[in-house]
Amino acid sequence: MALVEKEIILLKVSGQDKPGVTAGLTSILANYDAVILDIGQADIHDTLSLGILFEIKAGSSSAAVLKDLLFRAYELGINVKFIPISIPDYEIWVKGQRKQRYIINVLGETLTAAQLAAVTQIMSNQKLNIDSIIRLTGRVSVVEKEEYPRSCVQLSVTGNINDKTLMTASFMEISKELNVDISFQEDNMYRRNRRLVCFDMDSTLIQTEVIDELAELAGVGEQVRAITESAMNGEIDFSESFKKRMALLEGLSEDVLQNVAINLPITKGAHRLMKALKYYGYKTAILSGGFTYFGDYLQKELGIDYVYANQLEIKDGKLTGKYLGEIVDGQKKAEYLKAIAEKEGININQTIAVGDGANDLPMLNLAGLGIAFHAKPKVKESAATSISSLGLDGVLYLLGYHDRHIDMMQE
């Protein structure tokens, strides 16, 4: 039995986007029993760019289908171009699709050509090819000023990285120079199915270090701030610093705690992030070296599922300068993250940890995705991903959510 010869043709379409273009062209292909090998479309400012790679019987069938496609394109007011693809070239392309896939997010208040040029040049140096680019944030007005400007594009890339360490270091350098955040993730099943997000509290969910505020009220602000800064930079052990700072709070009245709690400066984007995570079924947790008194307040305010932090010892209405139970240090945070994941039946690779200090590194490194949020330099250098240009809702873009997925919660 003789084999039927086939032809592979790439149909490239451009012109003004309108309903019915894809339907009109694929209906023609259907009349000739064409097989769709690949299809992709982009729409920028109502300008369509569509590609359809199809296989069809060679000979008169292929000539006829091209003629019909040209006629339909004329009716639709679009431009078409046909590119024949040899079978050997097609097979080489198919095998190339088996290379490792990655997702690179570029985030900032605005995105400039210089930023994208720098990021994509680093990718090119590593022999990574861009398969698709998607804007995850809504389009912005060039006339009206945004109250909270944010921009994010997601690049889907393939290739075998020559030097991952060099690439990561290059991204970090560009991030500092051009004020842009660059997230690099493997495009695997875990990235698409995160289920648990754990947050540090002080300087992450809230824009303050509570213990520093309490110290100010106790008249020992300068001493405590110095210890806090040293601990967050990883210069001294967290547990040691915690005990020193707690001792300085001895005698502070319990009455001040409520006032501090109701005036906590919640980080920009936190409400938007938590609402989205809850809507889409994520579990959330606060894992903090701060205090349960304030963690419990935030739990109610933001709808968080779990809170693990340090418990203040209070006697006769005053802080004793001591604590109850074990100190929640960096290692304890990682243990709690693992325990929550096990309780919820969640693979550790499906977890996310977000924090800013050195004591967050154990959980950032344990989680499937660790995000250094407006973090200290040492933490940014050690974490896989960082966000410094946007609010906490920037986490949603690293999960692949578009603004329309988030805004639909308001409907």
Residue, then its C-alpha position, 0 to 999 in steps of 0.5 A: m500500500a503506497l504511503v500518502e505524501k504529506e506537506i507541512i505548511l506554516l500559515k502566518v496571519s496578521g491584521q486587525d483583530k476581529p471575531g471570526v478570523t480563527a473560525g474562518l481559517t480553520s473551517i477552510l482547513a477542515n474542508y481539506d482534512a488538515v491536521i493542526l500541528d501547532i497554533g499560537q496567537a497574540d493580540i497587541h493593540d487590536t493587531l492580530s498575529l496568528g500562526i497555524l502549522f498544519e499538515i495536508k495531503a501533497g499535490s492538488s489538495s495543498a494548492a486548493v487549500l492555499k487558494d481558498l485560504l487566500f480568498r477567505a483572508y481577503e473576505l476577512g480583511i487580513n494578510v496571510k503568508f504561507i511558509p513550507i516546512s520540510i519534514p526533517d526541519y519539523e522533526i528537528w523542531v519537535k525534538g527541540q521542544r523536549k528541552q527544559r522549560y522555564i518561566i521568567n517573570v519581569l516585574g516593576e512599577t513600569l517596564t522599560a526597553a532597557q530592562l527587557a533588553a538586559v534580561t533577554q540578552i542574559m537569556s540569549n547568552q545562556k542559549l535560552n529561546i523565548d516561546s511566548i511572552i504574556r503581559l500579566t498586568g492590565r494595560v496602563s494609561v499614558v494620561e492618567k497617573e496610576e495610584y499603584p503602578r505595576s507591570c509584569v510580563q511572563l516569558s516562557v522559555t526553553g533550552n539547556i542552561n550553560d551556567k545557571t549560577l552565572m545567569t542568576a548572578s547576572f539577573m541579580e546585577i541587572s535587578k539592582e542596576l535597573n530597579v526591576d525584579i526578575s523571577f526564574q522558575e522551572d516550568n513544572m507541575y509544582r509551579r502550576n499547583r502551589r497550595l500553601v503560602c507562608f509569610d513572615m510577619d514583621s517587615t513582610l505582612i506589616q511595614t514595621e518591626v513590632i518589637d522595635e515599636l514596643a521598645e520605643l514605648a518602653g524607652v529602649g528603642e535605640q538599643v532594641r533597634a540595633i539588636t534587631e538590625s544585627a539579627m535581620n542581617g544575620e550578624i548575630d543568632f536570632s534566638e540570642s537577639f530575641k532574648k536580649r530584646m525581650a529582657l529590655l521590654e520588662g515592665l511595659s504595660e499590657d495596655v499598649l499592645q492593643n493600640v499597637a495592634i490596631n495601628l499596624p501598617i499592613t503592607k501594600g498589596a497584602h489585602r489584595l493578595m490574601k483575598a485572591l489566595k483565599y478565593y483560589g483555595y490556597k492555605t496561608a500561614i504566618l510564621s513569625g519571630g514576632f508575637t502571637y498577640f499581633g499575629d492573631y490580630l492579623q489572622k482575623e484582619l487578613g483571613i489567615d489559616y495558621v499563626y505560629a509566633n512567640q508568646l509574650e509572658i504577661k503578669d499583673g498587666k505588665l510584660t515580664g521580659k520573658y516568653l512562653g514556650e519555644i522561640v520561633d527562630g529560623q529553623k522553627k519556621a521551616e519546621y512549621l512550614k513542613a508540618i502544615a504542609e504534611k497536615e494539609g497533604i501538600n507536597i513541599n514543592q507546592t509551598i511558597a515562603v515569603g520573608d525579608g530577614a536572615n531568620d527567614l532563609p531556612m523556610l525560603n530554602l525549604a519551600g518550593l518557591g522562596i521569595a525574598f520580599h523587600a529583603k536585606p541584601k544577604v537574604k536577596e542573594s540567598a533566596a531563589t526569587s525576590i520582589s523589591s519593586l511591588g507590593l505583596d500582591g506581586v506574589l500573584y504574578l509569580l503564580g501566573y495570575h493575570d490581573r483579570h483573574i484577580d479583578m474578577m473577585q470584585e464582580 
